[in-house]
Amino acid sequence: NSKLAAYWYEKAANAGDPFAQKQIGFFYEAGIGVPRDPARAVMWYQRAAAGGLASAKTDLGVAYVLGMGVARDPEMGAQLFQEALAKGDGAAGFALGEMYERGMGVAKDLEAAQHWYEAGAKLHDPPSEFRAGSLMTKDQQDLRGLKKAAHLLRASETAGYVPAMHALGVLLAKHPELAQSPAESTL
């Protein structure tokens, strides 16, 4: 019952629980059990971030980058992502990587994107591991880079990230010498 879940999350959020504040923010962002209200979502993300929840800063950064519930401000979004990453949220590294890979509010820069994806990967964020590994597979002649890519893709795949499973399979099909075992290259 999404309405009942929203009721209890908002009750806990009003009592000051940062995790509940982030969750009810998401509910307002997506319209789950409550009317969709991006501005109210941002308010809850701000409260959760003020309560010390790094992942809420990442959510708030996304709102600024996309202009969802606030005026579009990619610079503020990037700042929030960097703060969240410094506090241990690997998803913020992914968000920064996406900004640079896609040129979202910043100049497109694949080296910067790789840097941020790797920063997220160091914090064991599966999407960051996937994107960092995927970018490394672009140069099929760099065996050292391909070994590192396979390592990152394995880490993401082990966490259950489905796109990494596919990317690792494609990489091993092209480079069976990177397989950790004969069985891995035939999966």
OpenMM code with the backbone's topology and positions (N, CA, C; nanometers):
from openmm import Vec3, app, unit

residues = "ASN SER LYS LEU ALA ALA TYR TRP TYR GLU LYS ALA ALA ASN ALA GLY ASP PRO PHE ALA GLN LYS GLN ILE GLY PHE PHE TYR GLU ALA GLY ILE GLY VAL PRO ARG ASP PRO ALA ARG ALA VAL MET TRP TYR GLN ARG ALA ALA ALA GLY GLY LEU ALA SER ALA LYS THR ASP LEU GLY VAL ALA TYR VAL LEU GLY MET GLY VAL ALA ARG ASP PRO GLU MET GLY ALA GLN LEU PHE GLN GLU ALA LEU ALA LYS GLY ASP GLY ALA ALA GLY PHE ALA LEU GLY GLU MET TYR GLU ARG GLY MET GLY VAL ALA LYS ASP LEU GLU ALA ALA GLN HIS TRP TYR GLU ALA GLY ALA LYS LEU HIS ASP PRO PRO SER GLU PHE ARG ALA GLY SER LEU MET THR LYS ASP GLN GLN ASP LEU ARG GLY LEU LYS LYS ALA ALA HIS LEU LEU ARG ALA SER GLU THR ALA GLY TYR VAL PRO ALA MET HIS ALA LEU GLY VAL LEU LEU ALA LYS HIS PRO GLU LEU ALA GLN SER PRO ALA GLU SER THR LEU".split()
positions = [
    Vec3(0.0842, -0.1174, 0.0000),
    Vec3(0.0000, 0.0000, 0.0000),
    Vec3(0.0890, 0.1240, 0.0000),
    Vec3(0.1050, 0.1835, -0.1167),
    Vec3(0.1974, 0.2966, -0.1305),
    Vec3(0.1511, 0.4204, -0.0533),
    Vec3(0.0191, 0.4405, -0.0397),
    Vec3(-0.0292, 0.5565, 0.0371),
    Vec3(0.0055, 0.5412, 0.1852),
    Vec3(-0.0096, 0.4212, 0.2358),
    Vec3(0.0235, 0.3951, 0.3757),
    Vec3(0.1745, 0.4072, 0.3979),
    Vec3(0.2534, 0.3567, 0.3034),
    Vec3(0.3991, 0.3692, 0.3145),
    Vec3(0.4386, 0.5161, 0.3155),
    Vec3(0.3784, 0.5955, 0.2263),
    Vec3(0.4094, 0.7389, 0.2215),
    Vec3(0.3715, 0.8067, 0.3530),
    Vec3(0.2582, 0.7692, 0.4084),
    Vec3(0.2141, 0.8266, 0.5359),
    Vec3(0.3198, 0.8045, 0.6438),
    Vec3(0.3660, 0.6794, 0.6561),
    Vec3(0.4616, 0.6475, 0.7625),
    Vec3(0.6000, 0.7067, 0.7354),
    Vec3(0.6414, 0.7105, 0.6101),
    Vec3(0.7699, 0.7751, 0.5793),
    Vec3(0.7637, 0.9242, 0.6137),
    Vec3(0.6526, 0.9877, 0.5788),
    Vec3(0.6422, 1.1312, 0.6067),
    Vec3(0.6358, 1.1565, 0.7567),
    Vec3(0.5690, 1.0692, 0.8283),
    Vec3(0.5627, 1.0830, 0.9744),
    Vec3(0.7044, 1.0729, 1.0338),
    Vec3(0.7816, 0.9729, 0.9911),
    Vec3(0.9195, 0.9571, 1.0387),
    Vec3(1.0068, 1.0726, 0.9905),
    Vec3(0.9817, 1.1198, 0.8689),
    Vec3(1.0581, 1.2328, 0.8152),
    Vec3(1.0335, 1.3582, 0.8977),
    Vec3(0.9091, 1.3826, 0.9326),
    Vec3(0.8769, 1.4990, 1.0156),
    Vec3(0.9370, 1.4885, 1.1555),
    Vec3(0.9652, 1.3653, 1.1988),
    Vec3(1.0303, 1.3449, 1.3285),
    Vec3(1.1813, 1.3622, 1.3187),
    Vec3(1.2327, 1.3833, 1.1963),
    Vec3(1.3752, 1.4130, 1.1792),
    Vec3(1.4628, 1.2998, 1.1290),
    Vec3(1.4053, 1.1889, 1.0864),
    Vec3(1.4845, 1.0763, 1.0364),
    Vec3(1.5317, 1.1052, 0.8939),
    Vec3(1.6654, 1.1221, 0.8722),
    Vec3(1.7154, 1.1551, 0.7382),
    Vec3(1.6844, 1.0489, 0.6326),
    Vec3(1.6860, 0.9209, 0.6698),
    Vec3(1.6541, 0.8155, 0.5726),
    Vec3(1.5082, 0.8257, 0.5284),
    Vec3(1.4198, 0.8514, 0.6224),
    Vec3(1.2788, 0.8688, 0.5893),
    Vec3(1.2592, 0.9957, 0.5069),
    Vec3(1.3354, 1.1005, 0.5366),
    Vec3(1.3259, 1.2249, 0.4600),
    Vec3(1.3648, 1.2011, 0.3145),
    Vec3(1.4719, 1.1267, 0.2952),
    Vec3(1.5135, 1.0950, 0.1585),
    Vec3(1.4071, 1.0104, 0.0889),
    Vec3(1.3531, 0.9117, 0.1587),
    Vec3(1.2551, 0.8220, 0.0965),
    Vec3(1.1261, 0.8953, 0.0614),
    Vec3(1.0767, 0.9807, 0.1512),
    Vec3(0.9540, 1.0531, 0.1177),
    Vec3(0.9832, 1.1539, 0.0064),
    Vec3(1.1064, 1.2041, 0.0015),
    Vec3(1.1455, 1.2894, -0.1110),
    Vec3(1.1321, 1.2150, -0.2428),
    Vec3(1.1803, 1.0917, -0.2438),
    Vec3(1.1677, 1.0094, -0.3645),
    Vec3(1.0207, 0.9842, -0.3974),
    Vec3(0.9406, 0.9574, -0.2957),
    Vec3(0.7976, 0.9352, -0.3191),
    Vec3(0.7343, 1.0577, -0.3856),
    Vec3(0.7696, 1.1779, -0.3375),
    Vec3(0.7151, 1.2996, -0.3989),
    Vec3(0.7727, 1.3204, -0.5394),
    Vec3(0.8970, 1.2846, -0.5591),
    Vec3(0.9580, 1.2975, -0.6921),
    Vec3(0.8856, 1.2086, -0.7932),
    Vec3(0.8573, 1.0851, -0.7533),
    Vec3(0.7982, 0.9871, -0.8443),
    Vec3(0.6463, 0.9813, -0.8389),
    Vec3(0.5858, 1.0423, -0.7370),
    Vec3(0.4406, 1.0338, -0.7222),
    Vec3(0.3954, 0.8981, -0.6718),
    Vec3(0.4664, 0.8437, -0.5747),
    Vec3(0.4325, 0.7133, -0.5167),
    Vec3(0.3556, 0.7349, -0.3867),
    Vec3(0.2289, 0.7084, -0.3878),
    Vec3(0.1462, 0.7217, -0.2683),
    Vec3(0.1115, 0.8645, -0.2307),
    Vec3(0.1659, 0.9581, -0.3021),
    Vec3(0.1409, 1.1015, -0.2822),
    Vec3(0.1382, 1.1657, -0.4210),
    Vec3(0.0793, 1.2839, -0.4327),
    Vec3(0.0841, 1.3509, -0.5632),
    Vec3(0.2297, 1.3856, -0.5994),
    Vec3(0.2628, 1.3741, -0.7260),
    Vec3(0.3972, 1.4094, -0.7714),
    Vec3(0.4204, 1.5582, -0.7445),
    Vec3(0.5291, 1.5898, -0.6738),
    Vec3(0.5588, 1.7279, -0.6369),
    Vec3(0.7105, 1.7439, -0.6274),
    Vec3(0.7773, 1.7753, -0.7390),
    Vec3(0.9230, 1.7857, -0.7393),
    Vec3(0.9781, 1.8882, -0.6400),
    Vec3(0.9080, 1.9995, -0.6205),
    Vec3(0.9559, 2.1005, -0.5257),
    Vec3(0.9545, 2.0453, -0.3825),
    Vec3(0.8523, 1.9714, -0.3498),
    Vec3(0.8453, 1.9105, -0.2167),
    Vec3(0.9516, 1.8015, -0.2021),
    Vec3(0.9780, 1.7285, -0.3095),
    Vec3(1.0853, 1.6287, -0.3081),
    Vec3(1.2177, 1.6955, -0.2744),
    Vec3(1.2451, 1.8080, -0.3387),
    Vec3(1.3695, 1.8814, -0.3132),
    Vec3(1.3772, 1.9255, -0.1674),
    Vec3(1.2661, 1.9725, -0.1137),
    Vec3(1.2647, 2.0148, 0.0263),
    Vec3(1.3064, 1.8984, 0.1168),
    Vec3(1.2534, 1.7790, 0.0905),
    Vec3(1.2877, 1.6634, 0.1734),
    Vec3(1.4331, 1.6211, 0.1523),
    Vec3(1.4807, 1.6282, 0.0273),
    Vec3(1.6219, 1.5960, 0.0022),
    Vec3(1.7134, 1.6938, 0.0761),
    Vec3(1.6740, 1.8221, 0.0785),
    Vec3(1.7544, 1.9225, 0.1502),
    Vec3(1.7605, 1.8904, 0.2991),
    Vec3(1.6474, 1.8528, 0.3558),
    Vec3(1.6453, 1.8187, 0.4985),
    Vec3(1.7303, 1.6957, 0.5273),
    Vec3(1.7203, 1.5936, 0.4415),
    Vec3(1.7997, 1.4724, 0.4613),
    Vec3(1.9482, 1.5021, 0.4474),
    Vec3(1.9838, 1.5862, 0.3505),
    Vec3(2.1241, 1.6239, 0.3315),
    Vec3(2.1741, 1.7038, 0.4524),
    Vec3(2.0910, 1.7933, 0.5036),
    Vec3(2.1284, 1.8706, 0.6232),
    Vec3(2.1439, 1.7791, 0.7438),
    Vec3(2.0728, 1.6666, 0.7435),
    Vec3(2.0837, 1.5678, 0.8504),
    Vec3(2.2046, 1.4762, 0.8352),
    Vec3(2.2862, 1.5007, 0.7318),
    Vec3(2.4096, 1.4263, 0.7149),
    Vec3(2.4044, 1.3087, 0.6191),
    Vec3(2.2959, 1.2900, 0.5478),
    Vec3(2.2832, 1.1760, 0.4571),
    Vec3(2.3447, 1.2121, 0.3215),
    Vec3(2.4618, 1.1561, 0.2936),
    Vec3(2.5356, 1.1891, 0.1711),
    Vec3(2.4553, 1.1574, 0.0454),
    Vec3(2.3855, 1.0447, 0.0442),
    Vec3(2.3095, 1.0074, -0.0758),
    Vec3(2.1973, 1.1071, -0.1055),
    Vec3(2.1488, 1.1775, -0.0044),
    Vec3(2.0475, 1.2806, -0.0270),
    Vec3(2.1080, 1.3993, -0.1021),
    Vec3(2.2376, 1.4265, -0.0770),
    Vec3(2.3053, 1.5329, -0.1532),
    Vec3(2.3127, 1.4941, -0.3005),
    Vec3(2.3338, 1.3653, -0.3257),
    Vec3(2.3363, 1.3191, -0.4643),
    Vec3(2.1999, 1.3393, -0.5285),
    Vec3(2.0927, 1.3021, -0.4596),
    Vec3(1.9576, 1.3221, -0.5125),
    Vec3(1.9298, 1.4704, -0.5359),
    Vec3(1.9734, 1.5529, -0.4442),
    Vec3(1.9558, 1.6973, -0.4577),
    Vec3(2.0357, 1.7494, -0.5776),
    Vec3(2.1565, 1.6956, -0.5950),
    Vec3(2.2378, 1.7338, -0.7107),
    Vec3(2.1685, 1.7005, -0.8417),
    Vec3(2.1056, 1.5844, -0.8483),
    Vec3(2.0312, 1.5453, -0.9693),
    Vec3(1.9201, 1.6464, -0.9964),
    Vec3(1.8519, 1.6873, -0.8915),
    Vec3(1.7442, 1.7860, -0.9082),
    Vec3(1.7988, 1.9156, -0.9684),
    Vec3(1.9149, 1.9602, -0.9218),
    Vec3(1.9742, 2.0834, -0.9768),
    Vec3(2.0219, 2.0644, -1.1200),
    Vec3(2.0829, 1.9526, -1.1504),
    Vec3(2.1315, 1.9285, -1.2868),
    Vec3(2.0156, 1.9256, -1.3858),
    Vec3(1.9053, 1.8636, -1.3457),
    Vec3(1.7900, 1.8497, -1.4360),
    Vec3(1.6901, 1.9648, -1.4256),
    Vec3(1.7034, 2.0486, -1.3220),
    Vec3(1.6048, 2.1542, -1.3020),
    Vec3(1.4705, 2.0978, -1.2610),
    Vec3(1.4734, 2.0018, -1.1688),
    Vec3(1.3530, 1.9327, -1.1248),
    Vec3(1.3157, 1.9815, -0.9842),
    Vec3(1.2162, 2.0680, -0.9764),
    Vec3(1.1736, 2.1205, -0.8469),
    Vec3(1.2536, 2.2413, -0.8017),
    Vec3(1.3579, 2.2734, -0.8758),
    Vec3(1.4432, 2.3908, -0.8509),
    Vec3(1.4860, 2.4451, -0.9868),
    Vec3(1.5391, 2.5669, -0.9867),
    Vec3(1.5940, 2.6210, -1.1112),
    Vec3(1.7138, 2.5359, -1.1530),
    Vec3(1.7256, 2.5093, -1.2810),
    Vec3(1.8361, 2.4285, -1.3329),
    Vec3(1.9687, 2.4989, -1.3015),
    Vec3(2.0591, 2.4266, -1.2363),
    Vec3(2.1891, 2.4821, -1.1981),
    Vec3(2.2914, 2.3678, -1.1931),
    Vec3(2.3455, 2.3291, -1.3104),
    Vec3(2.4403, 2.2175, -1.3136),
    Vec3(2.5641, 2.2404, -1.2268),
    Vec3(2.6053, 2.3637, -1.2133),
    Vec3(2.7217, 2.3938, -1.1293),
    Vec3(2.6933, 2.3566, -0.9831),
    Vec3(2.5758, 2.3925, -0.9351),
    Vec3(2.5363, 2.3559, -0.7987),
    Vec3(2.5242, 2.2047, -0.7880),
    Vec3(2.4679, 2.1409, -0.8903),
    Vec3(2.4567, 1.9953, -0.8906),
    Vec3(2.5933, 1.9298, -0.8782),
    Vec3(2.6902, 1.9765, -0.9569),
    Vec3(2.8255, 1.9200, -0.9523),
    Vec3(2.8888, 1.9400, -0.8149),
    Vec3(2.8655, 2.0556, -0.7552),
    Vec3(2.9189, 2.0818, -0.6213),
    Vec3(2.8597, 1.9843, -0.5192),
    Vec3(2.7292, 1.9635, -0.5273),
    Vec3(2.6638, 1.8690, -0.4358),
    Vec3(2.7147, 1.7267, -0.4576),
    Vec3(2.7359, 1.6895, -0.5833),
    Vec3(2.7902, 1.5560, -0.6127),
    Vec3(2.9288, 1.5401, -0.5510),
    Vec3(3.0128, 1.6425, -0.5652),
    Vec3(3.1483, 1.6345, -0.5094),
    Vec3(3.1448, 1.6232, -0.3574),
    Vec3(3.0545, 1.6966, -0.2931),
    Vec3(3.0399, 1.6879, -0.1479),
    Vec3(2.9930, 1.5480, -0.1063),
    Vec3(2.8968, 1.4938, -0.1792),
    Vec3(2.8446, 1.3603, -0.1478),
    Vec3(2.9520, 1.2540, -0.1690),
    Vec3(3.0293, 1.2672, -0.2759),
    Vec3(3.1373, 1.1729, -0.3037),
    Vec3(3.2414, 1.1776, -0.1916),
    Vec3(3.2743, 1.2972, -0.1465),
    Vec3(3.3718, 1.3124, -0.0373),
    Vec3(3.3216, 1.2491, 0.0919),
    Vec3(3.1902, 1.2387, 0.1066),
    Vec3(3.1317, 1.1761, 0.2257),
    Vec3(3.1022, 1.0275, 0.2046),
    Vec3(3.1478, 0.9722, 0.0906),
    Vec3(3.1384, 0.8282, 0.0705),
    Vec3(3.0266, 0.7763, -0.0160),
    Vec3(2.9549, 0.8624, -0.0891),
    Vec3(2.8477, 0.8141, -0.1755),
    Vec3(2.9005, 0.7938, -0.3169),
    Vec3(2.9267, 0.6685, -0.3525),
    Vec3(2.9799, 0.6351, -0.4841),
    Vec3(2.8879, 0.6736, -0.5981),
    Vec3(2.7580, 0.6772, -0.5743),
    Vec3(2.6632, 0.7162, -0.6789),
    Vec3(2.6885, 0.8594, -0.7257),
    Vec3(2.7464, 0.9409, -0.6394),
    Vec3(2.7792, 1.0780, -0.6778),
    Vec3(2.8904, 1.0786, -0.7829),
    Vec3(2.9841, 0.9845, -0.7730),
    Vec3(3.0877, 0.9716, -0.8754),
    Vec3(3.0267, 0.9350, -1.0095),
    Vec3(2.9286, 0.8446, -1.0056),
    Vec3(2.8567, 0.8080, -1.1283),
    Vec3(2.7887, 0.9311, -1.1875),
    Vec3(2.7222, 1.0094, -1.1040),
    Vec3(2.6503, 1.1278, -1.1525),
    Vec3(2.7467, 1.2283, -1.2161),
    Vec3(2.8618, 1.2493, -1.1534),
    Vec3(2.9610, 1.3403, -1.2117),
    Vec3(3.0143, 1.2845, -1.3430),
    Vec3(3.0394, 1.1545, -1.3463),
    Vec3(3.0849, 1.0931, -1.4706),
    Vec3(2.9847, 1.1121, -1.5825),
    Vec3(2.8572, 1.0939, -1.5513),
    Vec3(2.7519, 1.1131, -1.6514),
    Vec3(2.7501, 1.2572, -1.7023),
    Vec3(2.7676, 1.3522, -1.6113),
    Vec3(2.7691, 1.4922, -1.6539),
    Vec3(2.8767, 1.5147, -1.7594),
    Vec3(2.9968, 1.4626, -1.7327),
    Vec3(3.1078, 1.4852, -1.8247),
    Vec3(3.0997, 1.3971, -1.9494),
    Vec3(3.0515, 1.2761, -1.9370),
    Vec3(3.0412, 1.1900, -2.0544),
    Vec3(2.9372, 1.2435, -2.1520),
    Vec3(2.8292, 1.2969, -2.0981),
    Vec3(2.7195, 1.3435, -2.1838),
    Vec3(2.7216, 1.4936, -2.2100),
    Vec3(2.8098, 1.5666, -2.1415),
    Vec3(2.8120, 1.7115, -2.1579),
    Vec3(2.6884, 1.7777, -2.1002),
    Vec3(2.6475, 1.7335, -1.9813),
    Vec3(2.5271, 1.7873, -1.9160),
    Vec3(2.5647, 1.9046, -1.8246),
    Vec3(2.5617, 2.0245, -1.8785),
    Vec3(2.5940, 2.1427, -1.7995),
    Vec3(2.7426, 2.1685, -1.7868),
    Vec3(2.8240, 2.0820, -1.8454),
    Vec3(2.9699, 2.0981, -1.8486),
    Vec3(3.0163, 2.0589, -1.9885),
    Vec3(3.1394, 2.0965, -2.0217),
    Vec3(3.1937, 2.0550, -2.1510),
    Vec3(3.2122, 1.9032, -2.1499),
    Vec3(3.1784, 1.8394, -2.2601),
    Vec3(3.1960, 1.6950, -2.2722),
    Vec3(3.3455, 1.6643, -2.2609),
    Vec3(3.3790, 1.5697, -2.1708),
    Vec3(3.5200, 1.5390, -2.1438),
    Vec3(3.5282, 1.3951, -2.0940),
    Vec3(3.5670, 1.3035, -2.1831),
    Vec3(3.5693, 1.1616, -2.1474),
    Vec3(3.6755, 1.1294, -2.0430),
    Vec3(3.7866, 1.2033, -2.0410),
    Vec3(3.8871, 1.1798, -1.9367),
    Vec3(3.8328, 1.2172, -1.7995),
    Vec3(3.7623, 1.3294, -1.7921),
    Vec3(3.7011, 1.3689, -1.6653),
    Vec3(3.5927, 1.2691, -1.6263),
    Vec3(3.5163, 1.2247, -1.7236),
    Vec3(3.4119, 1.1250, -1.6956),
    Vec3(3.4762, 1.0003, -1.6370),
    Vec3(3.5836, 0.9518, -1.6975),
    Vec3(3.6524, 0.8329, -1.6484),
    Vec3(3.7020, 0.8545, -1.5052),
    Vec3(3.7574, 0.9718, -1.4796),
    Vec3(3.8054, 1.0042, -1.3447),
    Vec3(3.6932, 0.9906, -1.2414),
    Vec3(3.5780, 1.0479, -1.2723),
    Vec3(3.4670, 1.0455, -1.1767),
    Vec3(3.4061, 0.9068, -1.1635),
    Vec3(3.3959, 0.8341, -1.2747),
    Vec3(3.3469, 0.6966, -1.2652),
    Vec3(3.4397, 0.6127, -1.1773),
    Vec3(3.5703, 0.6305, -1.1949),
    Vec3(3.6647, 0.5542, -1.1135),
    Vec3(3.6557, 0.5941, -0.9664),
    Vec3(3.6276, 0.7220, -0.9395),
    Vec3(3.6092, 0.7655, -0.8006),
    Vec3(3.4882, 0.6951, -0.7395),
    Vec3(3.3804, 0.6833, -0.8162),
    Vec3(3.2630, 0.6104, -0.7684),
    Vec3(3.2920, 0.4622, -0.7532),
    Vec3(3.3720, 0.4066, -0.8446),
    Vec3(3.4075, 0.2649, -0.8399),
    Vec3(3.4899, 0.2330, -0.7149),
    Vec3(3.5744, 0.3256, -0.6740),
    Vec3(3.6541, 0.3044, -0.5520),
    Vec3(3.5647, 0.2894, -0.4296),
    Vec3(3.4442, 0.3438, -0.4387),
    Vec3(3.3478, 0.3319, -0.3297),
    Vec3(3.2489, 0.2179, -0.3554),
    Vec3(3.2821, 0.1333, -0.4503),
    Vec3(3.2056, 0.0110, -0.4813),
    Vec3(3.0641, 0.0390, -0.5313),
    Vec3(3.0499, 0.1429, -0.6112),
    Vec3(2.9210, 0.1732, -0.6733),
    Vec3(2.9122, 0.0955, -0.8050),
    Vec3(2.8210, -0.0041, -0.8151),
    Vec3(2.8157, -0.0875, -0.9356),
    Vec3(2.7976, -0.0117, -1.0675),
    Vec3(2.7091, 0.0891, -1.0765),
    Vec3(2.7010, 0.1617, -1.2037),
    Vec3(2.8314, 0.2341, -1.2385),
    Vec3(2.9023, 0.2861, -1.1380),
    Vec3(3.0307, 0.3515, -1.1638),
    Vec3(3.1338, 0.2503, -1.2128),
    Vec3(3.1359, 0.1341, -1.1502),
    Vec3(3.2281, 0.0287, -1.1937),
    Vec3(3.1995, -0.0091, -1.3389),
    Vec3(3.0716, -0.0228, -1.3709),
    Vec3(3.0306, -0.0578, -1.5068),
    Vec3(3.0757, 0.0471, -1.6074),
    Vec3(3.0444, 0.1735, -1.5802),
    Vec3(3.0787, 0.2792, -1.6768),
    Vec3(3.2294, 0.2962, -1.6890),
    Vec3(3.3019, 0.2893, -1.5766),
    Vec3(3.4478, 0.3007, -1.5824),
    Vec3(3.5046, 0.1873, -1.6666),
    Vec3(3.4592, 0.0659, -1.6422),
    Vec3(3.5052, -0.0493, -1.7191),
    Vec3(3.4672, -0.0391, -1.8645),
    Vec3(3.3458, 0.0053, -1.8915),
    Vec3(3.2983, 0.0161, -2.0300),
    Vec3(3.3808, 0.1161, -2.1098),
    Vec3(3.4126, 0.2299, -2.0501),
    Vec3(3.4932, 0.3291, -2.1219),
    Vec3(3.6327, 0.2741, -2.1520),
    Vec3(3.6844, 0.1920, -2.0610),
    Vec3(3.8175, 0.1349, -2.0832),
    Vec3(3.8197, 0.0341, -2.1966),
    Vec3(3.7071, -0.0210, -2.2327),
    Vec3(3.7044, -0.1212, -2.3408),
    Vec3(3.7076, -0.0567, -2.4787),
    Vec3(3.7017, 0.0742, -2.4856),
    Vec3(3.7012, 0.1423, -2.6156),
    Vec3(3.8301, 0.1155, -2.6927),
    Vec3(3.9441, 0.1117, -2.6209),
    Vec3(4.0730, 0.0844, -2.6855),
    Vec3(4.1005, -0.0650, -2.6745),
    Vec3(4.0628, -0.1391, -2.7759),
    Vec3(4.0748, -0.2852, -2.7736),
    Vec3(4.2195, -0.3332, -2.7835),
    Vec3(4.3149, -0.2434, -2.8086),
    Vec3(4.4551, -0.2824, -2.8211),
    Vec3(4.5317, -0.2702, -2.6900),
    Vec3(4.4759, -0.2000, -2.5920),
    Vec3(4.5430, -0.1761, -2.4644),
    Vec3(4.5101, -0.2897, -2.3672),
    Vec3(4.5945, -0.3940, -2.3656),
    Vec3(4.5669, -0.5120, -2.2834),
    Vec3(4.5629, -0.4776, -2.1346),
    Vec3(4.6504, -0.3897, -2.0907),
    Vec3(4.6507, -0.3496, -1.9485),
    Vec3(4.5179, -0.2823, -1.9124),
    Vec3(4.4708, -0.1936, -1.9991),
    Vec3(4.3426, -0.1273, -1.9776),
    Vec3(4.2268, -0.2256, -1.9819),
    Vec3(4.2361, -0.3242, -2.0710),
    Vec3(4.1303, -0.4247, -2.0806),
    Vec3(4.1261, -0.5126, -1.9564),
    Vec3(4.2434, -0.5416, -1.8984),
    Vec3(4.2459, -0.6192, -1.7739),
    Vec3(4.1782, -0.5419, -1.6617),
    Vec3(4.2078, -0.4122, -1.6554),
    Vec3(4.1440, -0.3282, -1.5522),
    Vec3(3.9932, -0.3187, -1.5785),
    Vec3(3.9558, -0.3078, -1.7060),
    Vec3(3.8137, -0.3023, -1.7413),
    Vec3(3.7437, -0.4300, -1.6969),
    Vec3(3.8064, -0.5451, -1.7227),
    Vec3(3.7473, -0.6727, -1.6825),
    Vec3(3.7306, -0.6783, -1.5312),
    Vec3(3.8292, -0.6280, -1.4577),
    Vec3(3.8211, -0.6258, -1.3106),
    Vec3(3.7016, -0.5413, -1.2643),
    Vec3(3.6877, -0.4230, -1.3218),
    Vec3(3.5763, -0.3346, -1.2841),
    Vec3(3.4416, -0.3953, -1.3227),
    Vec3(3.4341, -0.4513, -1.4408),
    Vec3(3.3080, -0.5122, -1.4851),
    Vec3(3.2722, -0.6324, -1.3983),
    Vec3(3.3733, -0.7096, -1.3569),
    Vec3(3.3466, -0.8228, -1.2672),
    Vec3(3.2910, -0.7744, -1.1344),
    Vec3(3.3497, -0.6671, -1.0814),
    Vec3(3.3028, -0.6137, -0.9529),
    Vec3(3.1572, -0.5705, -0.9648),
    Vec3(3.1231, -0.5029, -1.0729),
    Vec3(2.9858, -0.4574, -1.0945),
    Vec3(2.8926, -0.5762, -1.1166),
    Vec3(2.9385, -0.6722, -1.1933),
    Vec3(2.8591, -0.7929, -1.2220),
    Vec3(2.8337, -0.8728, -1.0948),
    Vec3(2.9356, -0.8826, -1.0095),
    Vec3(2.9214, -0.9565, -0.8834),
    Vec3(2.8151, -0.8917, -0.7948),
    Vec3(2.8015, -0.7605, -0.8058),
    Vec3(2.6993, -0.6890, -0.7285),
    Vec3(2.5608, -0.7047, -0.7901),
    Vec3(2.5534, -0.7728, -0.9042),
    Vec3(2.4235, -0.7974, -0.9661),
    Vec3(2.3818, -0.6959, -1.0703),
    Vec3(2.4738, -0.6085, -1.1117),
    Vec3(2.4391, -0.5056, -1.2090),
    Vec3(2.4337, -0.5683, -1.3487),
    Vec3(2.3143, -0.5842, -1.4021),
    Vec3(2.2914, -0.6598, -1.5247),
    Vec3(2.3680, -0.6039, -1.6453),
    Vec3(2.3709, -0.4724, -1.6679),
    Vec3(2.4481, -0.4243, -1.7836),
    Vec3(2.5957, -0.4670, -1.7791),
    Vec3(2.6511, -0.4788, -1.6578),
    Vec3(2.7906, -0.5225, -1.6458),
    Vec3(2.8049, -0.6690, -1.6860),
    Vec3(2.7045, -0.7494, -1.6576),
    Vec3(2.7088, -0.8903, -1.6977),
    Vec3(2.7230, -0.9012, -1.8490),
    Vec3(2.6433, -0.8231, -1.9184),
    Vec3(2.6480, -0.8240, -2.0644),
    Vec3(2.7827, -0.7715, -2.1140),
    Vec3(2.8261, -0.6585, -2.0619),
    Vec3(2.9519, -0.5981, -2.1073),
    Vec3(3.0703, -0.6906, -2.0815),
    Vec3(3.0714, -0.7567, -1.9659),
    Vec3(3.1796, -0.8499, -1.9360),
    Vec3(3.1759, -0.9678, -2.0333),
    Vec3(3.0572, -1.0178, -2.0624),
    Vec3(3.0441, -1.1275, -2.1582),
    Vec3(3.0968, -1.0900, -2.2955),
    Vec3(3.0646, -0.9698, -2.3418),
    Vec3(3.1121, -0.9226, -2.4723),
    Vec3(3.2642, -0.9094, -2.4701),
    Vec3(3.3166, -0.8504, -2.3625),
    Vec3(3.4619, -0.8339, -2.3509),
    Vec3(3.5331, -0.9691, -2.3539),
    Vec3(3.4815, -1.0663, -2.2792),
    Vec3(3.5453, -1.1984, -2.2743),
    Vec3(3.5293, -1.2744, -2.4059),
    Vec3(3.4227, -1.2490, -2.4778),
    Vec3(3.4062, -1.3117, -2.6091),
    Vec3(3.5120, -1.2602, -2.7062),
    Vec3(3.5434, -1.1320, -2.6951),
    Vec3(3.6449, -1.0719, -2.7824),
    Vec3(3.7866, -1.1023, -2.7341),
    Vec3(3.8010, -1.1180, -2.6025),
    Vec3(3.9333, -1.1388, -2.5414),
    Vec3(3.9258, -1.2524, -2.4394),
    Vec3(3.9169, -1.3769, -2.4859),
    Vec3(3.9059, -1.4901, -2.3929),
    Vec3(4.0268, -1.5030, -2.2998),
    Vec3(4.1379, -1.4437, -2.3379),
    Vec3(4.2571, -1.4481, -2.2518),
    Vec3(4.2379, -1.3709, -2.1205),
    Vec3(4.1351, -1.2904, -2.1122),
    Vec3(4.1065, -1.2140, -1.9895),
    Vec3(4.0222, -1.2937, -1.8898),
    Vec3(3.9724, -1.4074, -1.9327),
    Vec3(3.8862, -1.4882, -1.8455),
    Vec3(3.9656, -1.5401, -1.7266),
    Vec3(3.9016, -1.5442, -1.6106),
    Vec3(3.9659, -1.5971, -1.4902),
    Vec3(3.9681, -1.7482, -1.4890),
    Vec3(3.8831, -1.8084, -1.5711),
    Vec3(3.8781, -1.9547, -1.5809),
    Vec3(3.8216, -1.9895, -1.7173),
    Vec3(3.8443, -2.1121, -1.7642),
    Vec3(3.7854, -2.1516, -1.8920),
    Vec3(3.6322, -2.1419, -1.8917),
    Vec3(3.5717, -2.1702, -1.7783),
    Vec3(3.4252, -2.1637, -1.7695),
    Vec3(3.3748, -2.0208, -1.7846),
    Vec3(3.4497, -1.9225, -1.7325),
    Vec3(3.4040, -1.7837, -1.7410),
    Vec3(3.3936, -1.7355, -1.8861),
    Vec3(3.4856, -1.7765, -1.9699),
    Vec3(3.4835, -1.7284, -2.1070),
    Vec3(3.3747, -1.7952, -2.1908),
    Vec3(3.3142, -1.9016, -2.1394),
    Vec3(3.2084, -1.9681, -2.2163),
    Vec3(3.0689, -1.9376, -2.1648),
    Vec3(3.0569, -1.8582, -2.0564),
    Vec3(2.9246, -1.8290, -1.9994),
    Vec3(2.8449, -1.7376, -2.0851),
] * unit.nanometer
topology = app.Topology()
chain = topology.addChain("A")
for resn in residues:
    res = topology.addResidue(resn, chain)
    for name in ("N", "CA", "C"):
        topology.addAtom(name, app.Element.getBySymbol(name[0]), res)
